[in-house]
Amino acid sequence: MPASLAHFHQHIGMMGKKVDETAEAIPNTAKEVLINILNFVTSVVKELGEREQSRE
């Protein structure tokens, strides 16, 4: 394999690795966002429930 071709192949491999790392990071971020939204909604619902009870 010529040196330039080997270098090109190595570069492609590194790019592929970067893409994989980015792809792995995205679902975690999306999961964290969903968890944060769910936690927020849960806390709002609890707050509304407590206000409703204190009114009675």
mmCIF entry with sequence, helices, sheets and N, C-alpha, C, O atoms, coordinates in Angstrom:
data_MODEL
# 
_entry.id   MODEL 
# 
_entity.id                         1 
_entity.type                       polymer 
_entity.pdbx_number_of_molecules   1 
# 
_entity_poly.entity_id                      1 
_entity_poly.type                           'polypeptide(L)' 
_entity_poly.nstd_linkage                   no 
_entity_poly.nstd_monomer                   no 
_entity_poly.pdbx_seq_one_letter_code       MPASLAHFHQHIGMMGKKVDETAEAIPNTAKEVLINILNFVTSVVKELGEREQSRE 
_entity_poly.pdbx_seq_one_letter_code_can   MPASLAHFHQHIGMMGKKVDETAEAIPNTAKEVLINILNFVTSVVKELGEREQSRE 
_entity_poly.pdbx_strand_id                 A 
# 
loop_
_entity_poly_seq.entity_id 
_entity_poly_seq.num 
_entity_poly_seq.mon_id 
_entity_poly_seq.hetero 
1 1  MET n 
1 2  PRO n 
1 3  ALA n 
1 4  SER n 
1 5  LEU n 
1 6  ALA n 
1 7  HIS n 
1 8  PHE n 
1 9  HIS n 
1 10 GLN n 
1 11 HIS n 
1 12 ILE n 
1 13 GLY n 
1 14 MET n 
1 15 MET n 
1 16 GLY n 
1 17 LYS n 
1 18 LYS n 
1 19 VAL n 
1 20 ASP n 
1 21 GLU n 
1 22 THR n 
1 23 ALA n 
1 24 GLU n 
1 25 ALA n 
1 26 ILE n 
1 27 PRO n 
1 28 ASN n 
1 29 THR n 
1 30 ALA n 
1 31 LYS n 
1 32 GLU n 
1 33 VAL n 
1 34 LEU n 
1 35 ILE n 
1 36 ASN n 
1 37 ILE n 
1 38 LEU n 
1 39 ASN n 
1 40 PHE n 
1 41 VAL n 
1 42 THR n 
1 43 SER n 
1 44 VAL n 
1 45 VAL n 
1 46 LYS n 
1 47 GLU n 
1 48 LEU n 
1 49 GLY n 
1 50 GLU n 
1 51 ARG n 
1 52 GLU n 
1 53 GLN n 
1 54 SER n 
1 55 ARG n 
1 56 GLU n 
# 
_struct_asym.id          A 
_struct_asym.entity_id   1 
# 
_struct_conf.conf_type_id            HELX_P 
_struct_conf.id                      HELX_P1 
_struct_conf.pdbx_PDB_helix_id       AA1 
_struct_conf.beg_label_comp_id       ALA 
_struct_conf.beg_label_asym_id       A 
_struct_conf.beg_label_seq_id        3 
_struct_conf.pdbx_beg_PDB_ins_code   ? 
_struct_conf.end_label_comp_id       ARG 
_struct_conf.end_label_asym_id       A 
_struct_conf.end_label_seq_id        55 
_struct_conf.pdbx_end_PDB_ins_code   ? 
_struct_conf.beg_auth_comp_id        ALA 
_struct_conf.beg_auth_asym_id        A 
_struct_conf.beg_auth_seq_id         3 
_struct_conf.end_auth_comp_id        ARG 
_struct_conf.end_auth_asym_id        A 
_struct_conf.end_auth_seq_id         55 
_struct_conf.pdbx_PDB_helix_class    1 
_struct_conf.details                 ? 
_struct_conf.pdbx_PDB_helix_length   53 
# 
_struct_conf_type.id          HELX_P 
_struct_conf_type.criteria    ? 
_struct_conf_type.reference   ? 
# 
loop_
_atom_site.group_PDB 
_atom_site.id 
_atom_site.type_symbol 
_atom_site.label_atom_id 
_atom_site.label_alt_id 
_atom_site.label_comp_id 
_atom_site.label_asym_id 
_atom_site.label_entity_id 
_atom_site.label_seq_id 
_atom_site.pdbx_PDB_ins_code 
_atom_site.Cartn_x 
_atom_site.Cartn_y 
_atom_site.Cartn_z 
_atom_site.occupancy 
_atom_site.B_iso_or_equiv 
_atom_site.pdbx_formal_charge 
_atom_site.auth_seq_id 
_atom_site.auth_comp_id 
_atom_site.auth_asym_id 
_atom_site.auth_atom_id 
_atom_site.pdbx_PDB_model_num 
ATOM 1   N N  . MET A 1 1  ? 0.865   -1.195 0.000  1.00 0.00 ? 1  MET A N  1 
ATOM 2   C CA . MET A 1 1  ? 0.000   0.000  0.000  1.00 0.00 ? 1  MET A CA 1 
ATOM 3   C C  . MET A 1 1  ? 0.903   1.247  0.000  1.00 0.00 ? 1  MET A C  1 
ATOM 4   O O  . MET A 1 1  ? 1.749   1.378  0.885  1.00 0.00 ? 1  MET A O  1 
ATOM 5   N N  . PRO A 1 2  ? 0.748   2.151  -0.953 1.00 0.00 ? 2  PRO A N  1 
ATOM 6   C CA . PRO A 1 2  ? 1.549   3.381  -0.953 1.00 0.00 ? 2  PRO A CA 1 
ATOM 7   C C  . PRO A 1 2  ? 1.326   4.187  0.315  1.00 0.00 ? 2  PRO A C  1 
ATOM 8   O O  . PRO A 1 2  ? 0.259   4.132  0.925  1.00 0.00 ? 2  PRO A O  1 
ATOM 9   N N  . ALA A 1 3  ? 2.366   4.946  0.705  1.00 0.00 ? 3  ALA A N  1 
ATOM 10  C CA . ALA A 1 3  ? 2.311   5.703  1.960  1.00 0.00 ? 3  ALA A CA 1 
ATOM 11  C C  . ALA A 1 3  ? 1.113   6.646  1.991  1.00 0.00 ? 3  ALA A C  1 
ATOM 12  O O  . ALA A 1 3  ? 0.433   6.742  3.013  1.00 0.00 ? 3  ALA A O  1 
ATOM 13  N N  . SER A 1 4  ? 0.842   7.350  0.877  1.00 0.00 ? 4  SER A N  1 
ATOM 14  C CA . SER A 1 4  ? -0.263  8.313  0.868  1.00 0.00 ? 4  SER A CA 1 
ATOM 15  C C  . SER A 1 4  ? -1.600  7.597  1.057  1.00 0.00 ? 4  SER A C  1 
ATOM 16  O O  . SER A 1 4  ? -2.494  8.107  1.732  1.00 0.00 ? 4  SER A O  1 
ATOM 17  N N  . LEU A 1 5  ? -1.728  6.426  0.462  1.00 0.00 ? 5  LEU A N  1 
ATOM 18  C CA . LEU A 1 5  ? -2.968  5.660  0.583  1.00 0.00 ? 5  LEU A CA 1 
ATOM 19  C C  . LEU A 1 5  ? -3.142  5.165  2.024  1.00 0.00 ? 5  LEU A C  1 
ATOM 20  O O  . LEU A 1 5  ? -4.248  5.184  2.564  1.00 0.00 ? 5  LEU A O  1 
ATOM 21  N N  . ALA A 1 6  ? -2.038  4.723  2.640  1.00 0.00 ? 6  ALA A N  1 
ATOM 22  C CA . ALA A 1 6  ? -2.083  4.274  4.032  1.00 0.00 ? 6  ALA A CA 1 
ATOM 23  C C  . ALA A 1 6  ? -2.498  5.427  4.937  1.00 0.00 ? 6  ALA A C  1 
ATOM 24  O O  . ALA A 1 6  ? -3.305  5.261  5.852  1.00 0.00 ? 6  ALA A O  1 
ATOM 25  N N  . HIS A 1 7  ? -1.929  6.602  4.663  1.00 0.00 ? 7  HIS A N  1 
ATOM 26  C CA . HIS A 1 7  ? -2.261  7.781  5.469  1.00 0.00 ? 7  HIS A CA 1 
ATOM 27  C C  . HIS A 1 7  ? -3.739  8.126  5.300  1.00 0.00 ? 7  HIS A C  1 
ATOM 28  O O  . HIS A 1 7  ? -4.428  8.437  6.271  1.00 0.00 ? 7  HIS A O  1 
ATOM 29  N N  . PHE A 1 8  ? -4.214  8.069  4.061  1.00 0.00 ? 8  PHE A N  1 
ATOM 30  C CA . PHE A 1 8  ? -5.616  8.368  3.770  1.00 0.00 ? 8  PHE A CA 1 
ATOM 31  C C  . PHE A 1 8  ? -6.526  7.382  4.505  1.00 0.00 ? 8  PHE A C  1 
ATOM 32  O O  . PHE A 1 8  ? -7.538  7.769  5.090  1.00 0.00 ? 8  PHE A O  1 
ATOM 33  N N  . HIS A 1 9  ? -6.149  6.110  4.464  1.00 0.00 ? 9  HIS A N  1 
ATOM 34  C CA . HIS A 1 9  ? -6.926  5.060  5.128  1.00 0.00 ? 9  HIS A CA 1 
ATOM 35  C C  . HIS A 1 9  ? -6.994  5.318  6.636  1.00 0.00 ? 9  HIS A C  1 
ATOM 36  O O  . HIS A 1 9  ? -8.046  5.174  7.258  1.00 0.00 ? 9  HIS A O  1 
ATOM 37  N N  . GLN A 1 10 ? -5.850  5.701  7.207  1.00 0.00 ? 10 GLN A N  1 
ATOM 38  C CA . GLN A 1 10 ? -5.776  5.998  8.649  1.00 0.00 ? 10 GLN A CA 1 
ATOM 39  C C  . GLN A 1 10 ? -6.677  7.191  8.973  1.00 0.00 ? 10 GLN A C  1 
ATOM 40  O O  . GLN A 1 10 ? -7.375  7.198  9.987  1.00 0.00 ? 10 GLN A O  1 
ATOM 41  N N  . HIS A 1 11 ? -6.652  8.190  8.105  1.00 0.00 ? 11 HIS A N  1 
ATOM 42  C CA . HIS A 1 11 ? -7.460  9.389  8.311  1.00 0.00 ? 11 HIS A CA 1 
ATOM 43  C C  . HIS A 1 11 ? -8.951  9.035  8.299  1.00 0.00 ? 11 HIS A C  1 
ATOM 44  O O  . HIS A 1 11 ? -9.717  9.512  9.137  1.00 0.00 ? 11 HIS A O  1 
ATOM 45  N N  . ILE A 1 12 ? -9.348  8.200  7.350  1.00 0.00 ? 12 ILE A N  1 
ATOM 46  C CA . ILE A 1 12 ? -10.748 7.749  7.266  1.00 0.00 ? 12 ILE A CA 1 
ATOM 47  C C  . ILE A 1 12 ? -11.130 7.025  8.562  1.00 0.00 ? 12 ILE A C  1 
ATOM 48  O O  . ILE A 1 12 ? -12.218 7.231  9.100  1.00 0.00 ? 12 ILE A O  1 
ATOM 49  N N  . GLY A 1 13 ? -10.228 6.183  9.053  1.00 0.00 ? 13 GLY A N  1 
ATOM 50  C CA . GLY A 1 13 ? -10.492 5.454  10.294 1.00 0.00 ? 13 GLY A CA 1 
ATOM 51  C C  . GLY A 1 13 ? -10.708 6.403  11.462 1.00 0.00 ? 13 GLY A C  1 
ATOM 52  O O  . GLY A 1 13 ? -11.598 6.189  12.286 1.00 0.00 ? 13 GLY A O  1 
ATOM 53  N N  . MET A 1 14 ? -9.892  7.455  11.535 1.00 0.00 ? 14 MET A N  1 
ATOM 54  C CA . MET A 1 14 ? -10.020 8.428  12.620 1.00 0.00 ? 14 MET A CA 1 
ATOM 55  C C  . MET A 1 14 ? -11.339 9.189  12.495 1.00 0.00 ? 14 MET A C  1 
ATOM 56  O O  . MET A 1 14 ? -12.010 9.450  13.494 1.00 0.00 ? 14 MET A O  1 
ATOM 57  N N  . MET A 1 15 ? -11.705 9.539  11.270 1.00 0.00 ? 15 MET A N  1 
ATOM 58  C CA . MET A 1 15 ? -12.977 10.238 11.063 1.00 0.00 ? 15 MET A CA 1 
ATOM 59  C C  . MET A 1 15 ? -14.137 9.348  11.485 1.00 0.00 ? 15 MET A C  1 
ATOM 60  O O  . MET A 1 15 ? -15.079 9.804  12.133 1.00 0.00 ? 15 MET A O  1 
ATOM 61  N N  . GLY A 1 16 ? -14.060 8.074  11.113 1.00 0.00 ? 16 GLY A N  1 
ATOM 62  C CA . GLY A 1 16 ? -15.100 7.128  11.492 1.00 0.00 ? 16 GLY A CA 1 
ATOM 63  C C  . GLY A 1 16 ? -15.225 7.018  12.999 1.00 0.00 ? 16 GLY A C  1 
ATOM 64  O O  . GLY A 1 16 ? -16.330 6.939  13.536 1.00 0.00 ? 16 GLY A O  1 
ATOM 65  N N  . LYS A 1 17 ? -14.080 7.014  13.681 1.00 0.00 ? 17 LYS A N  1 
ATOM 66  C CA . LYS A 1 17 ? -14.087 6.921  15.147 1.00 0.00 ? 17 LYS A CA 1 
ATOM 67  C C  . LYS A 1 17 ? -14.752 8.160  15.748 1.00 0.00 ? 17 LYS A C  1 
ATOM 68  O O  . LYS A 1 17 ? -15.540 8.061  16.689 1.00 0.00 ? 17 LYS A O  1 
ATOM 69  N N  . LYS A 1 18 ? -14.416 9.344  15.182 1.00 0.00 ? 18 LYS A N  1 
ATOM 70  C CA . LYS A 1 18 ? -15.014 10.587 15.677 1.00 0.00 ? 18 LYS A CA 1 
ATOM 71  C C  . LYS A 1 18 ? -16.522 10.563 15.503 1.00 0.00 ? 18 LYS A C  1 
ATOM 72  O O  . LYS A 1 18 ? -17.268 10.964 16.396 1.00 0.00 ? 18 LYS A O  1 
ATOM 73  N N  . VAL A 1 19 ? -16.967 10.088 14.337 1.00 0.00 ? 19 VAL A N  1 
ATOM 74  C CA . VAL A 1 19 ? -18.409 10.011 14.070 1.00 0.00 ? 19 VAL A CA 1 
ATOM 75  C C  . VAL A 1 19 ? -19.072 9.086  15.087 1.00 0.00 ? 19 VAL A C  1 
ATOM 76  O O  . VAL A 1 19 ? -20.142 9.401  15.608 1.00 0.00 ? 19 VAL A O  1 
ATOM 77  N N  . ASP A 1 20 ? -18.439 7.945  15.372 1.00 0.00 ? 20 ASP A N  1 
ATOM 78  C CA . ASP A 1 20 ? -18.982 7.008  16.360 1.00 0.00 ? 20 ASP A CA 1 
ATOM 79  C C  . ASP A 1 20 ? -19.087 7.657  17.732 1.00 0.00 ? 20 ASP A C  1 
ATOM 80  O O  . ASP A 1 20 ? -20.098 7.516  18.419 1.00 0.00 ? 20 ASP A O  1 
ATOM 81  N N  . GLU A 1 21 ? -18.018 8.383  18.134 1.00 0.00 ? 21 GLU A N  1 
ATOM 82  C CA . GLU A 1 21 ? -18.035 9.032  19.445 1.00 0.00 ? 21 GLU A CA 1 
ATOM 83  C C  . GLU A 1 21 ? -19.150 10.067 19.509 1.00 0.00 ? 21 GLU A C  1 
ATOM 84  O O  . GLU A 1 21 ? -19.859 10.161 20.511 1.00 0.00 ? 21 GLU A O  1 
ATOM 85  N N  . THR A 1 22 ? -19.303 10.840 18.444 1.00 0.00 ? 22 THR A N  1 
ATOM 86  C CA . THR A 1 22 ? -20.363 11.856 18.409 1.00 0.00 ? 22 THR A CA 1 
ATOM 87  C C  . THR A 1 22 ? -21.725 11.182 18.475 1.00 0.00 ? 22 THR A C  1 
ATOM 88  O O  . THR A 1 22 ? -22.608 11.620 19.212 1.00 0.00 ? 22 THR A O  1 
ATOM 89  N N  . ALA A 1 23 ? -21.892 10.119 17.704 1.00 0.00 ? 23 ALA A N  1 
ATOM 90  C CA . ALA A 1 23 ? -23.168 9.398  17.681 1.00 0.00 ? 23 ALA A CA 1 
ATOM 91  C C  . ALA A 1 23 ? -23.485 8.822  19.058 1.00 0.00 ? 23 ALA A C  1 
ATOM 92  O O  . ALA A 1 23 ? -24.647 8.780  19.461 1.00 0.00 ? 23 ALA A O  1 
ATOM 93  N N  . GLU A 1 24 ? -22.451 8.376  19.786 1.00 0.00 ? 24 GLU A N  1 
ATOM 94  C CA . GLU A 1 24 ? -22.686 7.849  21.138 1.00 0.00 ? 24 GLU A CA 1 
ATOM 95  C C  . GLU A 1 24 ? -23.059 8.960  22.100 1.00 0.00 ? 24 GLU A C  1 
ATOM 96  O O  . GLU A 1 24 ? -23.848 8.744  23.020 1.00 0.00 ? 24 GLU A O  1 
ATOM 97  N N  . ALA A 1 25 ? -22.503 10.147 21.900 1.00 0.00 ? 25 ALA A N  1 
ATOM 98  C CA . ALA A 1 25 ? -22.754 11.254 22.820 1.00 0.00 ? 25 ALA A CA 1 
ATOM 99  C C  . ALA A 1 25 ? -24.167 11.801 22.660 1.00 0.00 ? 25 ALA A C  1 
ATOM 100 O O  . ALA A 1 25 ? -24.781 12.224 23.639 1.00 0.00 ? 25 ALA A O  1 
ATOM 101 N N  . ILE A 1 26 ? -24.687 11.795 21.437 1.00 0.00 ? 26 ILE A N  1 
ATOM 102 C CA . ILE A 1 26 ? -26.001 12.402 21.187 1.00 0.00 ? 26 ILE A CA 1 
ATOM 103 C C  . ILE A 1 26 ? -27.123 11.712 21.972 1.00 0.00 ? 26 ILE A C  1 
ATOM 104 O O  . ILE A 1 26 ? -27.897 12.398 22.640 1.00 0.00 ? 26 ILE A O  1 
ATOM 105 N N  . PRO A 1 27 ? -27.238 10.377 21.914 1.00 0.00 ? 27 PRO A N  1 
ATOM 106 C CA . PRO A 1 27 ? -28.335 9.749  22.668 1.00 0.00 ? 27 PRO A CA 1 
ATOM 107 C C  . PRO A 1 27 ? -28.269 10.053 24.164 1.00 0.00 ? 27 PRO A C  1 
ATOM 108 O O  . PRO A 1 27 ? -29.306 10.241 24.800 1.00 0.00 ? 27 PRO A O  1 
ATOM 109 N N  . ASN A 1 28 ? -27.055 10.104 24.736 1.00 0.00 ? 28 ASN A N  1 
ATOM 110 C CA . ASN A 1 28 ? -26.929 10.417 26.159 1.00 0.00 ? 28 ASN A CA 1 
ATOM 111 C C  . ASN A 1 28 ? -27.478 11.806 26.439 1.00 0.00 ? 28 ASN A C  1 
ATOM 112 O O  . ASN A 1 28 ? -28.200 12.009 27.415 1.00 0.00 ? 28 ASN A O  1 
ATOM 113 N N  . THR A 1 29 ? -27.138 12.753 25.591 1.00 0.00 ? 29 THR A N  1 
ATOM 114 C CA . THR A 1 29 ? -27.623 14.116 25.782 1.00 0.00 ? 29 THR A CA 1 
ATOM 115 C C  . THR A 1 29 ? -29.140 14.137 25.653 1.00 0.00 ? 29 THR A C  1 
ATOM 116 O O  . THR A 1 29 ? -29.824 14.759 26.466 1.00 0.00 ? 29 THR A O  1 
ATOM 117 N N  . ALA A 1 30 ? -29.665 13.468 24.643 1.00 0.00 ? 30 ALA A N  1 
ATOM 118 C CA . ALA A 1 30 ? -31.115 13.417 24.448 1.00 0.00 ? 30 ALA A CA 1 
ATOM 119 C C  . ALA A 1 30 ? -31.790 12.775 25.656 1.00 0.00 ? 30 ALA A C  1 
ATOM 120 O O  . ALA A 1 30 ? -32.841 13.232 26.104 1.00 0.00 ? 30 ALA A O  1 
ATOM 121 N N  . LYS A 1 31 ? -31.179 11.713 26.179 1.00 0.00 ? 31 LYS A N  1 
ATOM 122 C CA . LYS A 1 31 ? -31.712 11.045 27.370 1.00 0.00 ? 31 LYS A CA 1 
ATOM 123 C C  . LYS A 1 31 ? -31.739 11.994 28.559 1.00 0.00 ? 31 LYS A C  1 
ATOM 124 O O  . LYS A 1 31 ? -32.728 12.064 29.289 1.00 0.00 ? 31 LYS A O  1 
ATOM 125 N N  . GLU A 1 32 ? -30.630 12.732 28.747 1.00 0.00 ? 32 GLU A N  1 
ATOM 126 C CA . GLU A 1 32 ? -30.559 13.676 29.861 1.00 0.00 ? 32 GLU A CA 1 
ATOM 127 C C  . GLU A 1 32 ? -31.630 14.752 29.717 1.00 0.00 ? 32 GLU A C  1 
ATOM 128 O O  . GLU A 1 32 ? -32.275 15.130 30.695 1.00 0.00 ? 32 GLU A O  1 
ATOM 129 N N  . VAL A 1 33 ? -31.814 15.240 28.501 1.00 0.00 ? 33 VAL A N  1 
ATOM 130 C CA . VAL A 1 33 ? -32.837 16.267 28.266 1.00 0.00 ? 33 VAL A CA 1 
ATOM 131 C C  . VAL A 1 33 ? -34.209 15.707 28.604 1.00 0.00 ? 33 VAL A C  1 
ATOM 132 O O  . VAL A 1 33 ? -34.998 16.367 29.281 1.00 0.00 ? 33 VAL A O  1 
ATOM 133 N N  . LEU A 1 34 ? -34.500 14.498 28.141 1.00 0.00 ? 34 LEU A N  1 
ATOM 134 C CA . LEU A 1 34 ? -35.796 13.877 28.441 1.00 0.00 ? 34 LEU A CA 1 
ATOM 135 C C  . LEU A 1 34 ? -35.980 13.684 29.942 1.00 0.00 ? 34 LEU A C  1 
ATOM 136 O O  . LEU A 1 34 ? -37.057 13.941 30.480 1.00 0.00 ? 34 LEU A O  1 
ATOM 137 N N  . ILE A 1 35 ? -34.935 13.235 30.608 1.00 0.00 ? 35 ILE A N  1 
ATOM 138 C CA . ILE A 1 35 ? -35.014 13.030 32.063 1.00 0.00 ? 35 ILE A CA 1 
ATOM 139 C C  . ILE A 1 35 ? -35.278 14.366 32.763 1.00 0.00 ? 35 ILE A C  1 
ATOM 140 O O  . ILE A 1 35 ? -36.098 14.443 33.678 1.00 0.00 ? 35 ILE A O  1 
ATOM 141 N N  . ASN A 1 36 ? -34.571 15.420 32.323 1.00 0.00 ? 36 ASN A N  1 
ATOM 142 C CA . ASN A 1 36 ? -34.786 16.746 32.916 1.00 0.00 ? 36 ASN A CA 1 
ATOM 143 C C  . ASN A 1 36 ? -36.211 17.218 32.699 1.00 0.00 ? 36 ASN A C  1 
ATOM 144 O O  . ASN A 1 36 ? -36.835 17.758 33.613 1.00 0.00 ? 36 ASN A O  1 
ATOM 145 N N  . ILE A 1 37 ? -36.734 17.015 31.483 1.00 0.00 ? 37 ILE A N  1 
ATOM 146 C CA . ILE A 1 37 ? -38.113 17.422 31.201 1.00 0.00 ? 37 ILE A CA 1 
ATOM 147 C C  . ILE A 1 37 ? -39.079 16.640 32.088 1.00 0.00 ? 37 ILE A C  1 
ATOM 148 O O  . ILE A 1 37 ? -39.997 17.216 32.672 1.00 0.00 ? 37 ILE A O  1 
ATOM 149 N N  . LEU A 1 38 ? -38.868 15.326 32.187 1.00 0.00 ? 38 LEU A N  1 
ATOM 150 C CA . LEU A 1 38 ? -39.755 14.509 33.020 1.00 0.00 ? 38 LEU A CA 1 
ATOM 151 C C  . LEU A 1 38 ? -39.685 14.932 34.484 1.00 0.00 ? 38 LEU A C  1 
ATOM 152 O O  . LEU A 1 38 ? -40.711 14.997 35.161 1.00 0.00 ? 38 LEU A O  1 
ATOM 153 N N  . ASN A 1 39 ? -38.479 15.218 34.975 1.00 0.00 ? 39 ASN A N  1 
ATOM 154 C CA . ASN A 1 39 ? -38.332 15.672 36.362 1.00 0.00 ? 39 ASN A CA 1 
ATOM 155 C C  . ASN A 1 39 ? -39.058 16.988 36.577 1.00 0.00 ? 39 ASN A C  1 
ATOM 156 O O  . ASN A 1 39 ? -39.720 17.191 37.595 1.00 0.00 ? 39 ASN A O  1 
ATOM 157 N N  . PHE A 1 40 ? -38.923 17.889 35.589 1.00 0.00 ? 40 PHE A N  1 
ATOM 158 C CA . PHE A 1 40 ? -39.586 19.188 35.697 1.00 0.00 ? 40 PHE A CA 1 
ATOM 159 C C  . PHE A 1 40 ? -41.103 19.017 35.727 1.00 0.00 ? 40 PHE A C  1 
ATOM 160 O O  . PHE A 1 40 ? -41.786 19.597 36.572 1.00 0.00 ? 40 PHE A O  1 
ATOM 161 N N  . VAL A 1 41 ? -41.622 18.216 34.796 1.00 0.00 ? 41 VAL A N  1 
ATOM 162 C CA . VAL A 1 41 ? -43.072 17.983 34.736 1.00 0.00 ? 41 VAL A CA 1 
ATOM 163 C C  . VAL A 1 41 ? -43.551 17.350 36.037 1.00 0.00 ? 41 VAL A C  1 
ATOM 164 O O  . VAL A 1 41 ? -44.594 17.733 36.567 1.00 0.00 ? 41 VAL A O  1 
ATOM 165 N N  . THR A 1 42 ? -42.801 16.392 36.548 1.00 0.00 ? 42 THR A N  1 
ATOM 166 C CA . THR A 1 42 ? -43.168 15.731 37.802 1.00 0.00 ? 42 THR A CA 1 
ATOM 167 C C  . THR A 1 42 ? -43.222 16.739 38.944 1.00 0.00 ? 42 THR A C  1 
ATOM 168 O O  . THR A 1 42 ? -44.159 16.728 39.743 1.00 0.00 ? 42 THR A O  1 
ATOM 169 N N  . SER A 1 43 ? -42.212 17.613 39.023 1.00 0.00 ? 43 SER A N  1 
ATOM 170 C CA . SER A 1 43 ? -42.193 18.590 40.116 1.00 0.00 ? 43 SER A CA 1 
ATOM 171 C C  . SER A 1 43 ? -43.337 19.588 39.977 1.00 0.00 ? 43 SER A C  1 
ATOM 172 O O  . SER A 1 43 ? -43.919 20.003 40.980 1.00 0.00 ? 43 SER A O  1 
ATOM 173 N N  . VAL A 1 44 ? -43.669 19.980 38.740 1.00 0.00 ? 44 VAL A N  1 
ATOM 174 C CA . VAL A 1 44 ? -44.797 20.898 38.532 1.00 0.00 ? 44 VAL A CA 1 
ATOM 175 C C  . VAL A 1 44 ? -46.099 20.230 38.952 1.00 0.00 ? 44 VAL A C  1 
ATOM 176 O O  . VAL A 1 44 ? -46.931 20.844 39.620 1.00 0.00 ? 44 VAL A O  1 
ATOM 177 N N  . VAL A 1 45 ? -46.272 18.978 38.561 1.00 0.00 ? 45 VAL A N  1 
ATOM 178 C CA . VAL A 1 45 ? -47.501 18.249 38.920 1.00 0.00 ? 45 VAL A CA 1 
ATOM 179 C C  . VAL A 1 45 ? -47.605 18.117 40.441 1.00 0.00 ? 45 VAL A C  1 
ATOM 180 O O  . VAL A 1 45 ? -48.684 18.303 41.005 1.00 0.00 ? 45 VAL A O  1 
ATOM 181 N N  . LYS A 1 46 ? -46.489 17.795 41.111 1.00 0.00 ? 46 LYS A N  1 
ATOM 182 C CA . LYS A 1 46 ? -46.497 17.692 42.577 1.00 0.00 ? 46 LYS A CA 1 
ATOM 183 C C  . LYS A 1 46 ? -46.881 19.030 43.204 1.00 0.00 ? 46 LYS A C  1 
ATOM 184 O O  . LYS A 1 46 ? -47.707 19.090 44.115 1.00 0.00 ? 46 LYS A O  1 
ATOM 185 N N  . GLU A 1 47 ? -46.263 20.106 42.698 1.00 0.00 ? 47 GLU A N  1 
ATOM 186 C CA . GLU A 1 47 ? -46.538 21.449 43.205 1.00 0.00 ? 47 GLU A CA 1 
ATOM 187 C C  . GLU A 1 47 ? -48.020 21.790 43.048 1.00 0.00 ? 47 GLU A C  1 
ATOM 188 O O  . GLU A 1 47 ? -48.649 22.298 43.975 1.00 0.00 ? 47 GLU A O  1 
ATOM 189 N N  . LEU A 1 48 ? -48.566 21.507 41.873 1.00 0.00 ? 48 LEU A N  1 
ATOM 190 C CA . LEU A 1 48 ? -49.992 21.794 41.642 1.00 0.00 ? 48 LEU A CA 1 
ATOM 191 C C  . LEU A 1 48 ? -50.866 20.947 42.562 1.00 0.00 ? 48 LEU A C  1 
ATOM 192 O O  . LEU A 1 48 ? -51.867 21.425 43.095 1.00 0.00 ? 48 LEU A O  1 
ATOM 193 N N  . GLY A 1 49 ? -50.482 19.693 42.743 1.00 0.00 ? 49 GLY A N  1 
ATOM 194 C CA . GLY A 1 49 ? -51.241 18.815 43.640 1.00 0.00 ? 49 GLY A CA 1 
ATOM 195 C C  . GLY A 1 49 ? -51.217 19.324 45.070 1.00 0.00 ? 49 GLY A C  1 
ATOM 196 O O  . GLY A 1 49 ? -52.239 19.290 45.755 1.00 0.00 ? 49 GLY A O  1 
ATOM 197 N N  . GLU A 1 50 ? -50.058 19.798 45.533 1.00 0.00 ? 50 GLU A N  1 
ATOM 198 C CA . GLU A 1 50 ? -49.953 20.329 46.893 1.00 0.00 ? 50 GLU A CA 1 
ATOM 199 C C  . GLU A 1 50 ? -50.778 21.599 47.039 1.00 0.00 ? 50 GLU A C  1 
ATOM 200 O O  . GLU A 1 50 ? -51.441 21.790 48.058 1.00 0.00 ? 50 GLU A O  1 
ATOM 201 N N  . ARG A 1 51 ? -50.747 22.465 46.042 1.00 0.00 ? 51 ARG A N  1 
ATOM 202 C CA . ARG A 1 51 ? -51.549 23.699 46.091 1.00 0.00 ? 51 ARG A CA 1 
ATOM 203 C C  . ARG A 1 51 ? -53.034 23.368 46.134 1.00 0.00 ? 51 ARG A C  1 
ATOM 204 O O  . ARG A 1 51 ? -53.802 23.997 46.862 1.00 0.00 ? 51 ARG A O  1 
ATOM 205 N N  . GLU A 1 52 ? -53.425 22.377 45.351 1.00 0.00 ? 52 GLU A N  1 
ATOM 206 C CA . GLU A 1 52 ? -54.833 21.965 45.299 1.00 0.00 ? 52 GLU A CA 1 
ATOM 207 C C  . GLU A 1 52 ? -55.272 21.459 46.673 1.00 0.00 ? 52 GLU A C  1 
ATOM 208 O O  . GLU A 1 52 ? -56.365 21.785 47.134 1.00 0.00 ? 52 GLU A O  1 
ATOM 209 N N  . GLN A 1 53 ? -54.412 20.656 47.333 1.00 0.00 ? 53 GLN A N  1 
ATOM 210 C CA . GLN A 1 53 ? -54.739 20.111 48.647 1.00 0.00 ? 53 GLN A CA 1 
ATOM 211 C C  . GLN A 1 53 ? -54.806 21.218 49.695 1.00 0.00 ? 53 GLN A C  1 
ATOM 212 O O  . GLN A 1 53 ? -55.676 21.191 50.566 1.00 0.00 ? 53 GLN A O  1 
ATOM 213 N N  . SER A 1 54 ? -53.908 22.183 49.622 1.00 0.00 ? 54 SER A N  1 
ATOM 214 C CA . SER A 1 54 ? -53.877 23.234 50.636 1.00 0.00 ? 54 SER A CA 1 
ATOM 215 C C  . SER A 1 54 ? -55.095 24.159 50.494 1.00 0.00 ? 54 SER A C  1 
ATOM 216 O O  . SER A 1 54 ? -55.492 24.819 51.454 1.00 0.00 ? 54 SER A O  1 
ATOM 217 N N  . ARG A 1 55 ? -55.674 24.201 49.308 1.00 0.00 ? 55 ARG A N  1 
ATOM 218 C CA . ARG A 1 55 ? -56.868 25.033 49.092 1.00 0.00 ? 55 ARG A CA 1 
ATOM 219 C C  . ARG A 1 55 ? -58.095 24.413 49.747 1.00 0.00 ? 55 ARG A C  1 
ATOM 220 O O  . ARG A 1 55 ? -58.994 25.123 50.199 1.00 0.00 ? 55 ARG A O  1 
ATOM 221 N N  . GLU A 1 56 ? -58.129 23.079 49.796 1.00 0.00 ? 56 GLU A N  1 
ATOM 222 C CA . GLU A 1 56 ? -59.329 22.391 50.308 1.00 0.00 ? 56 GLU A CA 1 
ATOM 223 C C  . GLU A 1 56 ? -59.523 22.598 51.797 1.00 0.00 ? 56 GLU A C  1 
ATOM 224 O O  . GLU A 1 56 ? -60.484 22.085 52.371 1.00 0.00 ? 56 GLU A O  1 
# 
